[in-house]
Amino acid sequence: MEGFNIDYIEIIGLIAAVLTTTAFLPQAYKTWKTKDVSSLSLTMLLIFFIGILFWLAYGILEKSLSMILANSITIISSFLLVYFKIKYGKQS
């Protein structure tokens, strides 16, 4: 990809990105299926979401493919958890 430097360091980052992003997806899926948000902290989710926004911006500025890919996917998952917490939290 033009503008991206793919070397062994970025490959390590890509492996880390796949593992950490994949680890986050089951929680989003489980919350969606069960609609149980009682154990999720809205404050933690919001802080995490904002942190991921900054990591994504950092990855874009650094032209780090691993950071851009991981944080793009994780931002969607964390947004869904915030949405589920707000939507399903009112039902309990």
C-alpha positions as CSV (number, residue, x, y, z in Angstrom):
1,M,0.0,0.0,0.0
2,E,1.3,3.4,-0.9
3,G,2.5,5.5,2.0
4,F,2.6,2.5,4.4
5,N,5.8,1.1,5.6
6,I,5.3,-2.7,6.0
7,D,8.3,-4.1,7.9
8,Y,8.7,-6.7,10.6
9,I,7.7,-4.2,13.2
10,E,4.4,-3.5,11.4
11,I,3.9,-7.3,11.0
12,I,4.1,-7.7,14.8
13,G,1.6,-4.8,15.0
14,L,-0.7,-6.5,12.6
15,I,-0.6,-9.8,14.6
16,A,-1.3,-7.9,17.8
17,A,-4.1,-6.0,16.0
18,V,-5.8,-9.2,14.9
19,L,-5.5,-10.8,18.3
20,T,-6.7,-7.8,20.4
21,T,-9.5,-6.9,18.0
22,T,-10.7,-10.5,17.7
23,A,-10.7,-10.8,21.5
24,F,-13.1,-7.9,21.8
25,L,-15.7,-9.2,19.3
26,P,-17.2,-12.0,21.4
27,Q,-18.3,-9.5,24.1
28,A,-20.1,-7.4,21.5
29,Y,-21.8,-10.5,20.0
30,K,-22.8,-11.9,23.4
31,T,-24.2,-8.6,24.5
32,W,-26.2,-8.3,21.3
33,K,-27.6,-11.8,21.6
34,T,-28.4,-11.8,25.3
35,K,-29.2,-8.1,25.7
36,D,-27.6,-8.3,29.2
37,V,-25.6,-5.2,29.9
38,S,-25.7,-5.3,33.6
39,S,-22.0,-6.1,34.0
40,L,-20.9,-3.3,31.5
41,S,-19.9,0.0,32.9
42,L,-21.1,2.9,30.7
43,T,-18.3,5.1,32.0
44,M,-15.6,2.6,31.1
45,L,-17.1,2.0,27.7
46,L,-17.2,5.8,26.9
47,I,-13.6,6.3,28.1
48,F,-12.6,3.3,26.0
49,F,-14.4,4.5,22.9
50,I,-12.8,8.0,23.2
51,G,-9.4,6.3,23.7
52,I,-9.9,4.2,20.5
53,L,-10.8,7.4,18.6
54,F,-7.4,8.8,19.6
55,W,-5.6,5.6,18.8
56,L,-7.2,5.6,15.3
57,A,-6.2,9.3,14.8
58,Y,-2.6,8.4,15.9
59,G,-2.5,5.4,13.6
60,I,-3.7,7.6,10.6
61,L,-1.1,10.3,11.4
62,E,1.7,7.6,11.8
63,K,0.4,5.8,8.7
64,S,0.4,2.6,10.7
65,L,-1.7,0.0,8.9
66,S,-2.0,-2.2,12.0
67,M,-3.3,0.6,14.2
68,I,-5.7,1.8,11.5
69,L,-7.2,-1.6,10.9
70,A,-7.4,-2.7,14.6
71,N,-8.9,0.6,15.8
72,S,-11.3,0.9,12.9
73,I,-12.8,-2.4,13.8
74,T,-12.6,-1.9,17.6
75,I,-14.3,1.5,17.3
76,I,-17.3,-0.2,15.7
77,S,-17.4,-2.9,18.4
78,S,-17.1,-0.4,21.3
79,F,-19.7,1.9,19.8
80,L,-22.1,-1.1,19.6
81,L,-21.5,-1.9,23.3
82,V,-22.1,1.8,24.2
83,Y,-25.3,1.7,22.1
84,F,-26.4,-1.7,23.7
85,K,-25.7,-0.4,27.2
86,I,-27.8,2.7,26.6
87,K,-30.6,0.9,24.8
88,Y,-30.8,-2.3,26.9
89,G,-29.8,-0.7,30.2
90,K,-33.1,1.1,30.4
91,Q,-35.0,-2.2,30.2
92,S,-33.7,-3.5,33.5
